[in-house]
């Protein structure tokens, strides 16, 4: 039978305080990083650079090129309107599409 040292009351108390302190520190850190996820150190961040974020942005945002909307072709105007989920009126002229695109781009 192996000899197992017994813990003295003082040593038991010291180990108990150390274990309780460790639990409090881990719990407080977890709570802090769950409350403020943007402060999570890069070591703990998941490196999942998925295209879902890009898809979400592209579905909700249309970046208007710096060129003038007046210079767009009819196909470009219709593609812009389709992307912002607006159906152009039937038989609309290019000037009508330009006016509609300008009003949506400024909104």
TORSE-537868 format. One record per atom (N, C-alpha, C): x, y, z; residue in three letters. Coordinates in pm, whole numbers, plus 32768, in hexadecimal, padded with zeros to 4 digits. Atoms other than C-alpha are relative to their C-alpha. Layout:
% TORSE-537868
+------+------+------+---------+
:   px :   py :   pz : residuo :
+------+------+------+---------+
:    X :    Y :    Z :     ALA :
...
+------+------+------+---------+
% end
This chain:
% TORSE-537868
+------+------+------+---------+
:   px :   py :   pz : residuo :
+------+------+------+---------+
: 8054 : 7F8C : 8000 :     UNK :
: 8000 : 8000 : 8000 :     UNK :
: 805A : 807C : 8000 :     UNK :
: 7FAF : 7F87 : 800E :     UNK :
: 808E : 8151 : 7F98 :     UNK :
: 7FE0 : 8064 : 806F :     UNK :
: 8011 : 7F9D : 7F98 :     UNK :
: 80C2 : 8262 : 8094 :     UNK :
: 7FC2 : 807E : 7FC4 :     UNK :
: 8040 : 7F87 : 802C :     UNK :
: 7FD0 : 8385 : 805E :     UNK :
: 8007 : 8067 : 806F :     UNK :
: 7FF7 : 7F9A : 7F97 :     UNK :
: 801D : 84C2 : 811C :     UNK :
: 7F74 : 8038 : 801D :     UNK :
: 8080 : 7FC4 : 7FDA :     UNK :
: 7EF7 : 8550 : 81D8 :     UNK :
: 800D : 8097 : 7FFA :     UNK :
: 8000 : 7F6F : 8008 :     UNK :
: 7E97 : 86B8 : 81A8 :     UNK :
: 7FE1 : 803A : 8089 :     UNK :
: 801A : 7FBB : 7F82 :     UNK :
: 7EAF : 8793 : 82D4 :     UNK :
: 7F8D : 8062 : 7FEA :     UNK :
: 806F : 7FA2 : 8011 :     UNK :
: 7D89 : 887B : 8314 :     UNK :
: 802B : 8083 : 7FBD :     UNK :
: 7FD2 : 7F85 : 803D :     UNK :
: 7E59 : 89A9 : 82B1 :     UNK :
: 8016 : 7FED : 7F69 :     UNK :
: 7FE6 : 801B : 808E :     UNK :
: 7EC5 : 890A : 8168 :     UNK :
: 7F7C : 7FEA : 7FB6 :     UNK :
: 8082 : 8018 : 803B :     UNK :
: 7D5E : 8898 : 8120 :     UNK :
: 7FB9 : 8087 : 7FE7 :     UNK :
: 803E : 7F7D : 800C :     UNK :
: 7CE3 : 89FD : 815A :     UNK :
: 8042 : 804E : 7F8E :     UNK :
: 7FB6 : 7FBA : 806A :     UNK :
: 7DF1 : 8A8A : 8076 :     UNK :
: 7FD9 : 7FCB : 7F76 :     UNK :
: 8029 : 803B : 8080 :     UNK :
: 7D97 : 8997 : 7F60 :     UNK :
: 7F6F : 8024 : 7FDF :     UNK :
: 808B : 7FDB : 8016 :     UNK :
: 7C26 : 89E5 : 7F8E :     UNK :
: 7FF3 : 8090 : 7FCF :     UNK :
: 8001 : 7F74 : 802A :     UNK :
: 7C64 : 8B5B : 7F6F :     UNK :
: 8035 : 800C : 7F71 :     UNK :
: 7FC7 : 7FFC : 8087 :     UNK :
: 7D3C : 8B23 : 7E39 :     UNK :
: 7F9D : 7FCB : 7F99 :     UNK :
: 8063 : 8038 : 805C :     UNK :
: 7C32 : 8A47 : 7D94 :     UNK :
: 7F8A : 805F : 7FEE :     UNK :
: 8070 : 7FA2 : 8009 :     UNK :
: 7B1B : 8B3F : 7DE5 :     UNK :
: 8029 : 807C : 7FB0 :     UNK :
: 7FD0 : 7F8C : 804C :     UNK :
: 7BEE : 8C5E : 7D5C :     UNK :
: 8008 : 7FE0 : 7F6C :     UNK :
: 7FF7 : 8028 : 808C :     UNK :
: 7C2E : 8BA0 : 7C1A :     UNK :
: 7F75 : 7FFC : 7FBF :     UNK :
: 8088 : 8008 : 8035 :     UNK :
: 7AB9 : 8B5E : 7BEC :     UNK :
: 7FC7 : 808B : 7FEB :     UNK :
: 8032 : 7F76 : 800D :     UNK :
: 7A64 : 8CCD : 7C28 :     UNK :
: 8042 : 8046 : 7F8A :     UNK :
: 7FB9 : 7FBF : 806F :     UNK :
: 7B6F : 8D44 : 7B33 :     UNK :
: 7FD0 : 7FCD : 7F7A :     UNK :
: 802F : 8039 : 807E :     UNK :
: 7B03 : 8C54 : 7A21 :     UNK :
: 7F70 : 802D : 7FE3 :     UNK :
: 808B : 7FD5 : 8013 :     UNK :
: 7994 : 8CAA : 7A56 :     UNK :
: 7FF5 : 8092 : 7FDA :     UNK :
: 8004 : 7F71 : 8020 :     UNK :
: 79D1 : 8E20 : 7A53 :     UNK :
: 8034 : 801C : 7F73 :     UNK :
: 7FC8 : 7FEF : 8087 :     UNK :
: 7AA6 : 8E06 : 7918 :     UNK :
: 7F9C : 7FD3 : 7F97 :     UNK :
: 8064 : 8032 : 805E :     UNK :
: 799E : 8D37 : 7868 :     UNK :
: 7F8D : 8062 : 7FF3 :     UNK :
: 806D : 7F9F : 8001 :     UNK :
: 788D : 8E2B : 78C9 :     UNK :
: 8028 : 807F : 7FB8 :     UNK :
: 7FCF : 7F86 : 8040 :     UNK :
: 795F : 8F53 : 7859 :     UNK :
: 8005 : 7FF1 : 7F68 :     UNK :
: 7FF3 : 8011 : 8090 :     UNK :
: 79AA : 8EC4 : 7700 :     UNK :
: 7F7D : 7FDD : 7FBD :     UNK :
: 8084 : 8016 : 803B :     UNK :
: 7843 : 8E52 : 76CB :     UNK :
: 7FB2 : 8083 : 7FFA :     UNK :
: 8044 : 7F7F : 7FFF :     UNK :
: 77C9 : 8FAF : 7725 :     UNK :
: 803C : 805E : 7F98 :     UNK :
: 7FBA : 7FA9 : 805E :     UNK :
: 78CE : 9060 : 764E :     UNK :
: 804F : 7FAB : 7F9D :     UNK :
: 7FB9 : 805B : 805A :     UNK :
: 7921 : 8F6F : 752F :     UNK :
: 8066 : 8044 : 7FA6 :     UNK :
: 7F9F : 7FBB : 8055 :     UNK :
: 79D8 : 907A : 7467 :     UNK :
: 8087 : 8010 : 8044 :     UNK :
: 7F82 : 7FF7 : 7FB7 :     UNK :
: 7AE4 : 907A : 7577 :     UNK :
: 8047 : 7F7A : 800F :     UNK :
: 7FC7 : 8085 : 7FF5 :     UNK :
: 7B2B : 8F05 : 7558 :     UNK :
: 808A : 7FFF : 7FBF :     UNK :
: 7F7A : 8007 : 803C :     UNK :
: 7CA0 : 8ECD : 7521 :     UNK :
: 7FFE : 7FA7 : 7F84 :     UNK :
: 7FFE : 804B : 807D :     UNK :
: 7CF7 : 8E49 : 73CA :     UNK :
: 8021 : 7F6D : 8015 :     UNK :
: 7FE0 : 808C : 7FE3 :     UNK :
: 7D73 : 8D06 : 746B :     UNK :
: 7F7F : 7FAE : 800E :     UNK :
: 807C : 8048 : 7FE7 :     UNK :
: 7C0F : 8CA9 : 74CA :     UNK :
: 7F9A : 800F : 7F91 :     UNK :
: 8060 : 7FEC : 806C :     UNK :
: 7B60 : 8D27 : 7391 :     UNK :
: 8006 : 7F8D : 7F9E :     UNK :
: 8006 : 8066 : 8067 :     UNK :
: 7AED : 8C2A : 7297 :     UNK :
: 8021 : 8042 : 7F7B :     UNK :
: 7FD8 : 7FC9 : 8080 :     UNK :
: 7B90 : 8C69 : 714B :     UNK :
: 7FAA : 7FC5 : 7F93 :     UNK :
: 805D : 8031 : 8066 :     UNK :
: 7A5F : 8C1E : 707B :     UNK :
: 7FD7 : 8076 : 7FAB :     UNK :
: 801B : 7F92 : 805D :     UNK :
: 7A6F : 8D25 : 6F6E :     UNK :
: 7FAA : 7FC6 : 7F91 :     UNK :
: 8058 : 803F : 8060 :     UNK :
: 7940 : 8CA5 : 6EB9 :     UNK :
: 7FC9 : 8066 : 7F9F :     UNK :
: 803B : 7FA9 : 8064 :     UNK :
: 789A : 8D31 : 6D89 :     UNK :
: 7F73 : 802A : 802A :     UNK :
: 8084 : 7FD9 : 7FD1 :     UNK :
: 7755 : 8D4B : 6E51 :     UNK :
: 7FFE : 8094 : 8024 :     UNK :
: 7FFA : 7F73 : 7FDD :     UNK :
: 77C4 : 8E9E : 6ED5 :     UNK :
: 7FFF : 8055 : 7F81 :     UNK :
: 7FFC : 7FB6 : 807D :     UNK :
: 7811 : 8F13 : 6D75 :     UNK :
: 7F79 : 7FFC : 7FBB :     UNK :
: 8084 : 800C : 803E :     UNK :
: 76C3 : 8E8F : 6CF5 :     UNK :
: 7F9C : 805A : 8047 :     UNK :
: 805C : 7FAE : 7FB3 :     UNK :
: 760B : 8F40 : 6E0D :     UNK :
: 8013 : 8093 : 7FDD :     UNK :
: 7FE6 : 7F75 : 8024 :     UNK :
: 76B2 : 9088 : 6DB5 :     UNK :
: 7FD0 : 801B : 7F73 :     UNK :
: 8025 : 7FE7 : 808A :     UNK :
: 767A : 9062 : 6C41 :     UNK :
: 7F69 : 7FFC : 7FEC :     UNK :
: 8090 : 8003 : 800C :     UNK :
: 750B : 900F : 6C73 :     UNK :
: 7FC0 : 807F : 8035 :     UNK :
: 803D : 7F8C : 7FC2 :     UNK :
: 74CC : 9141 : 6D48 :     UNK :
: 8037 : 8085 : 7FCD :     UNK :
: 7FC0 : 7F84 : 802A :     UNK :
: 75AE : 923D : 6C9F :     UNK :
: 8022 : 7FFA : 7F6C :     UNK :
: 7FD5 : 7FF4 : 808A :     UNK :
: 75E2 : 92B1 : 6B3C :     UNK :
: 8059 : 8079 : 7FFA :     UNK :
: 7FA1 : 7F92 : 8008 :     UNK :
: 7715 : 9385 : 6B07 :     UNK :
: 7FF4 : 803D : 7F75 :     UNK :
: 8010 : 7FBB : 807F :     UNK :
: 76D1 : 9485 : 69FB :     UNK :
: 8089 : 802B : 7FCF :     UNK :
: 7F7E : 7FD8 : 8035 :     UNK :
: 77FD : 94B0 : 691A :     UNK :
: 8009 : 8098 : 7FF8 :     UNK :
: 7FEC : 7F70 : 8002 :     UNK :
: 7894 : 960A : 690A :     UNK :
: 7FD9 : 803E : 7F7B :     UNK :
: 802A : 7FCA : 8080 :     UNK :
: 782B : 962D : 67A1 :     UNK :
: 7F74 : 8037 : 800D :     UNK :
: 8082 : 7FC0 : 7FFD :     UNK :
: 76FB : 96FD : 6758 :     UNK :
: 7F95 : 7F9E : 7FD4 :     UNK :
: 806E : 805C : 801F :     UNK :
: 75B2 : 963F : 6753 :     UNK :
: 7FCA : 801E : 7F75 :     UNK :
: 8030 : 7FDC : 8086 :     UNK :
: 7559 : 96FE : 6613 :     UNK :
: 804B : 7FB5 : 7F93 :     UNK :
: 7FAF : 8045 : 8065 :     UNK :
: 766F : 9640 : 6561 :     UNK :
: 7FE9 : 7F69 : 7FFE :     UNK :
: 8019 : 808F : 7FFB :     UNK :
: 75EE : 94E6 : 65BE :     UNK :
: 7FAB : 7FD3 : 7F8A :     UNK :
: 8053 : 803A : 8069 :     UNK :
: 755E : 9403 : 64B6 :     UNK :
: 7F7D : 7FD0 : 803D :     UNK :
: 8083 : 8030 : 7FD0 :     UNK :
: 73FB : 9380 : 64CD :     UNK :
: 8010 : 7F7F : 8051 :     UNK :
: 7FE8 : 807D : 7FB7 :     UNK :
: 7480 : 922C : 653C :     UNK :
: 803A : 801B : 808B :     UNK :
: 7FC6 : 7FDD : 7F7E :     UNK :
: 7551 : 92CA : 6653 :     UNK :
: 7F97 : 803B : 805E :     UNK :
: 806B : 7FC6 : 7FAF :     UNK :
: 7426 : 9393 : 66CA :     UNK :
: 7FA2 : 7F94 : 8034 :     UNK :
: 805A : 806C : 7FD7 :     UNK :
: 7348 : 925E : 66CF :     UNK :
: 8043 : 7FA3 : 8066 :     UNK :
: 7FB7 : 8054 : 7FA1 :     UNK :
: 7457 : 9195 : 6784 :     UNK :
: 8004 : 8044 : 8089 :     UNK :
: 8001 : 7FB5 : 7F82 :     UNK :
: 7470 : 92A8 : 688C :     UNK :
: 7F77 : 7FF7 : 8043 :     UNK :
: 8088 : 8004 : 7FC8 :     UNK :
: 72F6 : 92B3 : 68BA :     UNK :
: 7FDE : 7F74 : 8031 :     UNK :
: 801A : 8089 : 7FD5 :     UNK :
: 72E6 : 9138 : 68CD :     UNK :
: 804A : 7FE2 : 8083 :     UNK :
: 7FB1 : 801A : 7F88 :     UNK :
: 73F9 : 9133 : 69D4 :     UNK :
: 7FC5 : 8044 : 807B :     UNK :
: 8040 : 7FBD : 7F8F :     UNK :
: 733F : 922D : 6AAE :     UNK :
: 7F6D : 7FD7 : 800D :     UNK :
: 8086 : 803E : 7FF9 :     UNK :
: 7202 : 915E : 6A76 :     UNK :
: 7F90 : 8061 : 7FDD :     UNK :
: 8067 : 7FA6 : 8035 :     UNK :
: 7142 : 9262 : 69B1 :     UNK :
: 7FE4 : 7FD5 : 7F71 :     UNK :
: 8028 : 8025 : 8088 :     UNK :
: 7080 : 91FC : 687C :     UNK :
: 7FE0 : 807F : 7FB3 :     UNK :
: 801D : 7F87 : 804C :     UNK :
: 708B : 930D : 6776 :     UNK :
: 7F78 : 7FF5 : 7FBC :     UNK :
: 8082 : 8003 : 8043 :     UNK :
: 6F40 : 9370 : 66DB :     UNK :
: 800D : 7FC7 : 7F72 :     UNK :
: 8001 : 803C : 8086 :     UNK :
: 6EE4 : 92BA : 659B :     UNK :
: 800B : 806F : 7F97 :     UNK :
: 7FEF : 7F9F : 806D :     UNK :
: 6F5B : 9379 : 6468 :     UNK :
: 803F : 8083 : 802D :     UNK :
: 7FC0 : 7F86 : 7FD0 :     UNK :
: 7023 : 9475 : 6532 :     UNK :
: 8075 : 8025 : 7FA4 :     UNK :
: 7F91 : 7FD2 : 8053 :     UNK :
: 7113 : 9547 : 6469 :     UNK :
: 8080 : 8005 : 8053 :     UNK :
: 7F80 : 7FFA : 7FBB :     UNK :
: 7282 : 9565 : 64BC :     UNK :
: 8002 : 8078 : 805F :     UNK :
: 8002 : 7F8A : 7FA8 :     UNK :
: 7247 : 96C2 : 654A :     UNK :
: 7FAD : 7FE4 : 807F :     UNK :
: 804E : 8027 : 7F8A :     UNK :
: 713B : 962E : 6632 :     UNK :
: 8053 : 7FA6 : 805D :     UNK :
: 7FAB : 805A : 7FB1 :     UNK :
: 722E : 951D : 66A1 :     UNK :
: 806F : 804F : 8046 :     UNK :
: 7F98 : 7FAE : 7FC4 :     UNK :
: 733E : 9621 : 66DE :     UNK :
: 7FC8 : 804E : 8077 :     UNK :
: 803D : 7FB3 : 7F94 :     UNK :
: 7253 : 96F6 : 67B0 :     UNK :
: 7FE3 : 7FA4 : 8078 :     UNK :
: 801D : 805F : 7F95 :     UNK :
: 71E7 : 95C3 : 6878 :     UNK :
: 8080 : 7FD5 : 8047 :     UNK :
: 7F80 : 8029 : 7FC5 :     UNK :
: 7350 : 9552 : 68AE :     UNK :
: 803C : 8071 : 8052 :     UNK :
: 7FCB : 7F8F : 7FB5 :     UNK :
: 73B8 : 96B0 : 691B :     UNK :
: 7FB4 : 8013 : 8084 :     UNK :
: 804D : 7FEE : 7F85 :     UNK :
: 729C : 96C4 : 6A15 :     UNK :
: 8021 : 7F91 : 8066 :     UNK :
: 7FDC : 806E : 7FA5 :     UNK :
: 72FA : 956F : 6AA6 :     UNK :
: 808F : 8010 : 8033 :     UNK :
: 7F74 : 7FF1 : 7FD6 :     UNK :
: 746E : 95BE : 6AAF :     UNK :
: 800F : 806F : 8067 :     UNK :
: 7FF5 : 7F93 : 7FA1 :     UNK :
: 7432 : 9700 : 6B6F :     UNK :
: 7FB5 : 7FE2 : 8081 :     UNK :
: 8050 : 8021 : 7F88 :     UNK :
: 7344 : 965A : 6C68 :     UNK :
: 8052 : 7FBC : 8069 :     UNK :
+------+------+------+---------+
% end
